[in-house]
Amino acid sequence: MASQLAAKQPNRETNRSCGLETPDKCLLLSDRRKQDEYQELIPVWDDEIVKVGRDPLSRVCIEDDADNVVSREHCEVYVVVYDESNSHVYVRDRRSSNGTFVNGVRIGTVESGTSAGYLLEHGDMIEIRPFWTLTFCENRRPKLHRLTNVQETESKLFETKYHISQRCLGQGAEGVVCLATEVETRRQLVCKVVDLTAAKGKNAPDGLRRRLQEADVLRQLQHPNILPYVDAIISPHSLYMFMELATGGDLWSFLYQRGAVSEFETRVIVRQVVRALDYIHHKGVVHRDLKPENILLAYSPNSKCHRIMLSDFGASAVPRRSRMLTHIGTANYQAPEIQGQPQLQTAAVDIWSLGVVALTVLTHHMDDFRTAGLHLLDQARVDAFLEQNVFGGAGRSAAGDRKANCGPCRSSCPM
């Protein structure tokens, strides 16, 4: 796989340099001191970072700066790719002395260090004051979601505090996630909008309780490896839950964009997930839907050190409040006791899911685990499958490390 990617890279670079590959995203650079509206078009490729500054090696090198208002590494634009048709483009300030502004709002300061990414939309204007502007352009339209008439009316009641945009960042069975803005600070957030009237029938009370429980659980959790909760607004019809925007994508997008992940990086990632699970388990909370899509990266996926954050507690349970017997979660990552006949579940269901996540990161082949049906095998067959498909292909030292890291998670009946 690595050799195939390496072989393709020169062709891609040649196509780009010859203009044979057309970007669907670009930046238009303008200098207010010059007459032309735009002086340069800078393509934005999914696998490259557009660095802006006085550094001669920057993709956008600003030289005409007699007053030194542009820092050597001023800001950068990067892309998080989810699949071939879905990507998010962010800009972040690189501790510039003069600041980086998006649509008139400063996104970083020297004191705060490198800023979080700011999610760009078509037409957004990145400013390096007083002269330079980079206008973001994108051919592909982002996915949109309109609030219902009732939700539109409700959102006006808190529009002085939060604004919910139509840009859809994700959608699931329980609700839709939209880009939102905190009005006072202009900080970007995500808002999970849940329709509480969707719970109907004899199970309506339980469905309503489960929908509201996520906000109740999240507001009690504060940990570096858990997506920070900001606020929740509840009406008779809807739940609006505001959380921080994770600007590095999720673990699936990380794997999609990076391809091979080293064992060291896997350890760094899994260790942080373990810390998050240890924290919530001591708080009496079981996640029950651990998978790459619910493991977020706080910063750019190109960072040398990845901070992982656990998200989406919609399927979580608090054992002290009720018995865990429900068939819930995502099939590929479900522990055997969830997929089989109803039986009492414990926090061990998260550990099984963690093992599958770790193996997926190590091997990058979820299809192997899906077709093998690990959740249906007895312990001996699980061990045999992993020995042949995961541990067997590695060297002796690497295989030993993989077993040490993943072994405790792969028991079909963990103690």
Secondary structure, 3 states (H helix, E strand, C coil): CHHHHHHHHHHHHHHHHCCCCCCCEEEEEEECCCCCCCCEEEECCCCCCEEEECCCCCCEECCCCCCCCCCCCCEEEEEEEEECCEEEEEEEECCCCCCCEECCEECCCCCCCCCCCEECCCCCEEEECCCEEEEEEECCCCCECCCCHHHHHHHHHHCCCEEEEEEEEEECCCCEEEEEEECCCCEEEEEEEEEHHHCCCCCHHHHHHHHHHHHHHHCCCCCCCECCEEEEEECCCEEEEEEECCCCCEHHHHHHHHCCCCHHHHHHHHHHHHHHHHHHHHCCCECCCCCHHHEEECCCCCCCCCCEEECCCCCCECCCCCCCCCCCCCHHHCCHHHHCCCCCCCCHHHHHHHHHHHHHHHHCCHHHHHHHCHHHCCHHHHHHHHHHHHHCCCCHHHHHHHHHHHHHHCCCCCC
